[in-house]
Amino acid sequence: MFDNRYGTGQSTLDGLIRATNVLLAGKTLVVCGYGWCGRGLASRAAGHGAHVVVTEVDPVRALEAAMDGYRVMTLAEAAPQADFIVTVTGDINVIDRHHFELMKDGCIVANSGHFNDEINLAALDDMASGVSRPRPYVEAYRLRDGRTVNVLAQGRLVNLAAAEGHPAAVMDMSFANQALCAEYVARHHAELVPRVYDVPADIDAAIAALKLSSMGIGIDVLSEEQRRYLASWESGTS
Ligand SMILES: NC(=O)c1ccc[n+]([C@@H]2O[C@H](COP(=O)([O-])OP(=O)(O)OC[C@H]3O[C@@H](n4cnc5c(N)ncnc54)[C@H](O)[C@@H]3O)[C@@H](O)[C@H]2O)c1
């Protein structure tokens, strides 16, 4: 929730901007995948004045994006309108040959999801008559019909390649989580079986409380009356 939405959300835009220095305001930026990373990227791109389009394969996530105010459509529909297309799905070949065929001249594509699998660069290479490097981290593929498709950071994670990854102020929470979970496993290994466990809620709550206090933010505390009221079904139902 924090690392991916706020960390990847910000650092992905940072990577796009550092690599291209293109103004986002008024541009159409397509976010492929509306998970935690996609939500963060979409909201931050909208904050820069971009027209954000979301593509999804999960109907619930797609509906959430639509109700968050973004235009939702297939990537085939979005590709001809896009100035930027950024993948954050964890999936393979999300941007594929038939999408490159639809893109307008100068479209910029980047990945901030899984390794370098999300953009089918082999297909793009096959469609291209030549590749140039107008700026660091930008590869311009000249297609045989005269259009250019710009790929950032060779399709690798643009926030790590062209920017500096997540700021320390979000990684502190991720690392606190990992450290406290390792401690939890060390203390409780006897009663654990080999499977994936959720992070215990009290670890999440303890880290959030620490982070709030480091930010100088105080929150209210439940009174005993409120605690009883929230835990009961007898009052407030008739
Ligand atoms: N760049 C970074 O530093 C960084 C940091 C954290 C996570 N990640 C990576 O980003 C990816 C996304 O992470 P997340 O937490 O948002 O995951 P998530 O599972 O919450 O969201 C991924 C979304 O992509 C959607 N999706 C899958 N295939 C799709 C397709 N073909 N077209 C459109 N949408 C598709 C899924 O339905 C899902 O909603 C993961 O691969 C993760 O490892 C990168």
The ligand as an SDF file (V2000), in Angstrom:
LIG
                    3D

 44 48  0  0  0  0  0  0  0  0999 V2000
    9.3660   -0.3200  -10.0580 N   0  0  0  0  0  0  0  0  0  0  0  0
    9.4130   -0.6800   -8.7650 C   0  0  0  0  0  0  0  0  0  0  0  0
   10.2870   -0.2210   -8.0070 O   0  0  0  0  0  0  0  0  0  0  0  0
    8.3760   -1.5870   -8.2220 C   0  0  0  0  0  0  0  0  0  0  0  0
    8.0350   -1.5170   -6.8710 C   0  0  0  0  0  0  0  0  0  0  0  0
    7.0130   -2.3310   -6.3950 C   0  0  0  0  0  0  0  0  0  0  0  0
    6.4050   -3.2370   -7.2450 C   0  0  0  0  0  0  0  0  0  0  0  0
    6.8070   -3.3210   -8.5460 N   0  0  0  0  0  0  0  0  0  0  0  0
    6.1950   -4.2780   -9.4810 C   0  0  0  0  0  0  0  0  0  0  0  0
    5.0660   -3.6380  -10.0790 O   0  0  0  0  0  0  0  0  0  0  0  0
    4.1300   -4.6310  -10.4860 C   0  0  0  0  0  0  0  0  0  0  0  0
    2.7480   -4.2420   -9.9830 C   0  0  0  0  0  0  0  0  0  0  0  0
    2.7380   -4.2390   -8.5620 O   0  0  0  0  0  0  0  0  0  0  0  0
    1.3500   -3.9770   -7.7950 P   0  0  0  0  0  0  0  0  0  0  0  0
    1.6290   -4.0150   -6.3550 O   0  0  0  0  0  0  0  0  0  0  0  0
    0.6620   -2.7860   -8.3730 O   0  0  0  0  0  0  0  0  0  0  0  0
    0.5860   -5.3260   -8.2200 O   0  0  0  0  0  0  0  0  0  0  0  0
   -0.9550   -5.6150   -8.2340 P   0  0  0  0  0  0  0  0  0  0  0  0
   -1.0910   -7.0940   -8.3560 O   0  0  0  0  0  0  0  0  0  0  0  0
   -1.6470   -4.9000   -7.1110 O   0  0  0  0  0  0  0  0  0  0  0  0
   -1.4750   -4.9210   -9.6000 O   0  0  0  0  0  0  0  0  0  0  0  0
   -1.1900   -5.3770  -10.8630 C   0  0  0  0  0  0  0  0  0  0  0  0
   -2.4280   -5.0890  -11.7320 C   0  0  0  0  0  0  0  0  0  0  0  0
   -2.0970   -5.3410  -13.1030 O   0  0  0  0  0  0  0  0  0  0  0  0
   -3.2630   -5.9170  -13.7060 C   0  0  0  0  0  0  0  0  0  0  0  0
   -2.8650   -6.5980  -14.9360 N   0  0  0  0  0  0  0  0  0  0  0  0
   -2.2980   -7.8260  -15.1050 C   0  0  0  0  0  0  0  0  0  0  0  0
   -2.1120   -8.0780  -16.4090 N   0  0  0  0  0  0  0  0  0  0  0  0
   -2.5640   -6.9720  -17.0860 C   0  0  0  0  0  0  0  0  0  0  0  0
   -2.6360   -6.6260  -18.4640 C   0  0  0  0  0  0  0  0  0  0  0  0
   -2.2180   -7.4630  -19.4180 N   0  0  0  0  0  0  0  0  0  0  0  0
   -3.1570   -5.4170  -18.7870 N   0  0  0  0  0  0  0  0  0  0  0  0
   -3.5990   -4.5650  -17.8290 C   0  0  0  0  0  0  0  0  0  0  0  0
   -3.5620   -4.8410  -16.5030 N   0  0  0  0  0  0  0  0  0  0  0  0
   -3.0450   -6.0340  -16.1560 C   0  0  0  0  0  0  0  0  0  0  0  0
   -3.8130   -6.8440  -12.6270 C   0  0  0  0  0  0  0  0  0  0  0  0
   -5.1800   -7.1530  -12.8800 O   0  0  0  0  0  0  0  0  0  0  0  0
   -3.6170   -5.9990  -11.3820 C   0  0  0  0  0  0  0  0  0  0  0  0
   -4.7460   -5.2060  -11.0670 O   0  0  0  0  0  0  0  0  0  0  0  0
    4.6460   -5.9620   -9.8990 C   0  0  0  0  0  0  0  0  0  0  0  0
    5.3320   -6.6700  -10.9170 O   0  0  0  0  0  0  0  0  0  0  0  0
    5.6320   -5.5210   -8.8460 C   0  0  0  0  0  0  0  0  0  0  0  0
    6.6510   -6.4840   -8.6230 O   0  0  0  0  0  0  0  0  0  0  0  0
    7.7520   -2.4990   -9.0580 C   0  0  0  0  0  0  0  0  0  0  0  0
  1  2  1  0
  2  3  2  0
  2  4  1  0
  4  5  1  0
  4 44  2  0
  5  6  2  0
  6  7  1  0
  7  8  2  0
  8  9  1  0
  8 44  1  0
  9 10  1  0
  9 42  1  0
 10 11  1  0
 11 12  1  0
 11 40  1  0
 12 13  1  0
 13 14  1  0
 14 15  2  0
 14 16  1  0
 14 17  1  0
 17 18  1  0
 18 19  2  0
 18 20  1  0
 18 21  1  0
 21 22  1  0
 22 23  1  0
 23 24  1  0
 23 38  1  0
 24 25  1  0
 25 26  1  0
 25 36  1  0
 26 27  1  0
 26 35  1  0
 27 28  2  0
 28 29  1  0
 29 30  1  0
 29 35  2  0
 30 31  1  0
 30 32  2  0
 32 33  1  0
 33 34  2  0
 34 35  1  0
 36 37  1  0
 36 38  1  0
 38 39  1  0
 40 41  1  0
 40 42  1  0
 42 43  1  0
M  CHG  2   8   1  16  -1
M  END
$$$$
